[in-house]
């Protein structure tokens, strides 16, 4: 069984895979209303360090997000984005790491030669997420869906401590 204080997920019938992880309930993608930050979260997962098999842990997602957008995710952006992307089946969480689904990997292969800001725009269109507007307030769909506040704070601290 994989133990993790970093993640909180709702149990679902698909959790019987034997790895001990509960899954967020998958829903019809048309029922998911992606936020403007979700493409940034997704791109931060796609751009894991070269040679890193199995996905990216939370501190790396934060680091890559900073590299892409020159900003650190706030809690609502990251938790809400991960929740929506996992529910849609676009992001998979296993063994304390997040990775893009094969569908997203195929989409990204068509835009991988673009600059990260252009990749983010293409992913925004794919997700049908609204554009970022000034005054936009990030949202979490209810209480922590994927990442606890404590795990988020620890991951941000880990990232910042490495870059002092």
C-alpha atoms as one frame of an Amber mdcrd trajectory, in Angstrom:
protein
   0.000   0.000   0.000   1.251   3.471  -0.860   0.960   5.876   2.031   0.923
   9.574   1.326   0.166  12.636   3.357   0.536  14.671   0.200  -2.618  13.577
  -1.493  -6.231  13.213  -0.587  -8.494  11.385  -2.973 -12.087  10.249  -2.854
 -12.517   6.476  -2.991 -14.216   5.053  -6.031 -15.004   1.565  -7.296 -11.936
   1.718  -9.572  -9.693   1.767  -6.492  -9.648  -2.011  -6.448  -6.556  -2.071
  -8.648  -4.462  -3.474  -5.815  -2.037  -0.561  -5.481  -3.842   0.828  -2.447
  -4.633   4.162  -4.064  -8.105   5.573  -4.149  -9.052   7.272  -7.404 -11.029
  10.445  -7.929 -14.323   9.546  -9.505 -14.079   9.979 -13.264 -16.864  12.019
 -14.807 -18.040  12.976 -18.247 -15.466  15.449 -19.583 -18.196  17.776 -20.820
 -19.270  18.164 -17.161 -15.852  19.514 -16.167 -15.356  23.255 -16.352 -11.621
  23.786 -16.645 -10.104  26.937 -15.176  -7.651  29.257 -16.942  -4.773  27.845
 -14.844  -5.421  24.190 -15.719  -3.301  24.247 -18.913  -0.386  25.585 -16.819
  -0.805  22.730 -14.315  -1.011  20.196 -17.136   2.023  21.574 -18.945   3.995
  21.488 -15.691   3.285  17.769 -15.447   4.143  17.124 -19.103   7.490  18.948
 -18.828   8.948  16.654 -16.179  12.760  16.473 -16.141  14.288  14.402 -18.983
  14.884  10.783 -18.104  12.473  10.919 -15.166  10.249   7.892 -15.630   6.954
   7.564 -13.852   5.883  11.172 -13.592   6.727  14.179 -11.463   6.361  14.614
  -7.697   4.655  17.716  -6.343   7.842  19.814  -5.748   8.937  19.234  -9.360
   5.537  20.288 -10.690   5.875  23.509  -8.702   9.427  24.055 -10.010   8.463
  23.406 -13.620   5.401  25.635 -13.264   7.689  28.434 -12.076  10.027  27.833
 -15.042   7.100  27.976 -17.490   5.164  30.912 -16.070   7.699  32.675 -13.811
   5.283  32.266 -10.915   4.528  29.732  -8.206   1.106  28.131  -8.202  -1.176
  29.144  -5.394  -2.913  26.351  -3.533  -6.240  26.804  -5.297  -4.662  26.735
  -8.762  -2.750  23.524  -8.150  -5.288  21.540  -6.120  -8.230  22.579  -8.293
  -6.311  21.943 -11.513  -5.074  18.520 -10.435  -8.575  17.573  -9.334 -10.184
  18.531 -12.648  -7.389  16.995 -14.757  -7.510  13.698 -12.835 -11.317  13.569
 -13.034 -11.055  14.063 -16.802  -8.531  11.238 -17.078  -5.828  13.577 -18.412
  -3.537  13.190 -15.395  -2.719   9.975 -13.556  -1.449   9.810  -9.995   0.649
   6.808  -8.981   3.259   6.354  -6.276   3.379  10.026  -5.224   3.918  11.149
  -8.828   1.719  12.725 -11.456   1.952  11.930 -15.158   0.058  12.834 -18.292
  -2.263  10.247 -19.815  -1.453   8.699 -23.189  -4.147  10.932 -24.738  -2.404
  14.068 -23.465   1.005  12.725 -24.496  -0.360  12.290 -28.044  -1.809  15.827
 -28.039   1.477  17.236 -26.741   3.530  15.431 -29.405   1.811  17.667 -31.981
   2.791  20.891 -30.170   6.086  19.945 -28.529   8.152  22.061 -30.940   6.415
  25.278 -29.812   7.460  27.636 -27.020   5.974  26.784 -23.602   3.618  29.792
 -23.682   2.303  28.626 -27.069   2.026  25.060 -25.764  -0.023  26.376 -22.861
  -2.343  28.190 -25.269  -2.801  25.027 -27.361  -3.603  23.030 -24.223  -6.054
  25.754 -23.178  -7.882  25.285 -26.481  -7.807  21.488 -26.118  -9.295  21.718
 -22.614 -11.729  24.442 -23.705 -10.561  26.439 -20.695 -11.310  30.150 -20.618
  -8.412  32.564 -21.114  -6.751  34.116 -18.087  -8.328  37.466 -17.287  -7.259
  40.073 -14.792  -9.222  39.769 -11.606  -9.795  36.021 -12.097 -10.022  34.158
  -8.791  -8.798  30.551  -8.741 -11.154  28.013  -7.287 -11.041  24.663  -5.586
 -14.112  22.539  -6.189 -14.884  21.950  -2.515 -12.436  20.944   0.204  -8.973
  19.684  -0.782  -9.522  17.234  -3.587  -6.002  16.020  -4.320  -3.361  17.933
  -2.390  -3.660  18.882   1.254  -2.717  22.438   2.238   0.094  21.018   4.400
   1.545  18.982   1.529   1.319  21.973  -0.792   3.109  24.224   1.708   5.813
  21.583   2.236   6.330  21.168  -1.530   6.630  24.941  -2.063   9.080  25.178
   0.839  11.130  22.280  -0.582  11.283  24.032  -3.963  12.207  27.416  -2.498
  14.832  25.903  -0.161  16.586  24.315  -3.166  16.807  27.698  -4.871  18.158
  29.917  -2.105
